[in-house]
């Protein structure tokens, strides 16, 4: 009777430790997944910004077509990017 109770307690302890280890592994995996998602979000935002910049540049160049307009647009885009980075930081 007493030996059977000890075996049951040891079995419960073993199951608890196994479950705790699985939970810790899953928590770690979830944390890594959340970090990856955040990195992808930042990457998407940056790529969207680049797309907008290229569209703006394309629209201005199509309208004027000269090199001076391109320089002004590039300067404007750099200023906008600088303002955005200041606002984010």
N, C-alpha and C positions, 0 to 999 in steps of 0.2 A: 504493500500500500504506500508506504513512505517512499520507496524507490520509484514507484510509478509516478508519484507526485513530483519528485525531483526531475525525472525525465521530461515530464510535461512542462515544468518551469524552464528547463534548459532548451526545450524545443521552442517555447514562446520567446525566450531571449534571442535565440538564433533567428527566428522569423522577424523579430523587431529590428535586429541589427541589419538584416538583409533589406528590409523595407526602408530603414533609415538611409542606408547606402544608396538605394535606388532613388529615393527622394532627393538626396544631395546631388546625385548625378543629373537628375532631371532639372533641378534648380540651376545648376551650372549651365546646362544646355540651353535653358530658357534665357538666361542672362546673356550668353553668347549670341543667341538669335536676336535678342533685342538690340544688342550693340551693332550687329550686322544690318538690321533694318534701319537703324539711325544713320549708319554710314551711307546706305543706299539713298535714304531721304536727302541727305546733304548733297550727294552726287547728282540726284535728279534736279534739285534746286539749281545747282551750278550749271548743269546742262541746259535747263530751261532759260537761264540767264544768257548763256552763250547763244542759244537759238534766237532769243529776242534781239540781242546785239547784232547778229548777222542779218536778221530781217530788217532792222532799222538801217543798217549800213547799205543793204541791197536797195531799199526804197530810196534812200538819198542818192545813191550812185546812179540809179536808173533815171532819176529826175535830172541830175546835172551832168554826171559823167566825167567831171574834171578832177584832177589830182588834189587840188586845194580843198574841194568838198570832202574828199576822202580823209584828208588830214584832220579837218575840223570834226568830222564824225568820229574818228578814232579818239581824238582828244576829248570829245563829249562823252564817249563811252567810258573812257578811263575815269573821268570825273564822276560819272554816275556809279561806276563800280566802287570807287573810293568812298563815296557817300554811303553806299549800301554797306560796305564793310565797317565803316564807322558806326552806323546804326546798329549793326549786328553785334559789334564788340562792346 
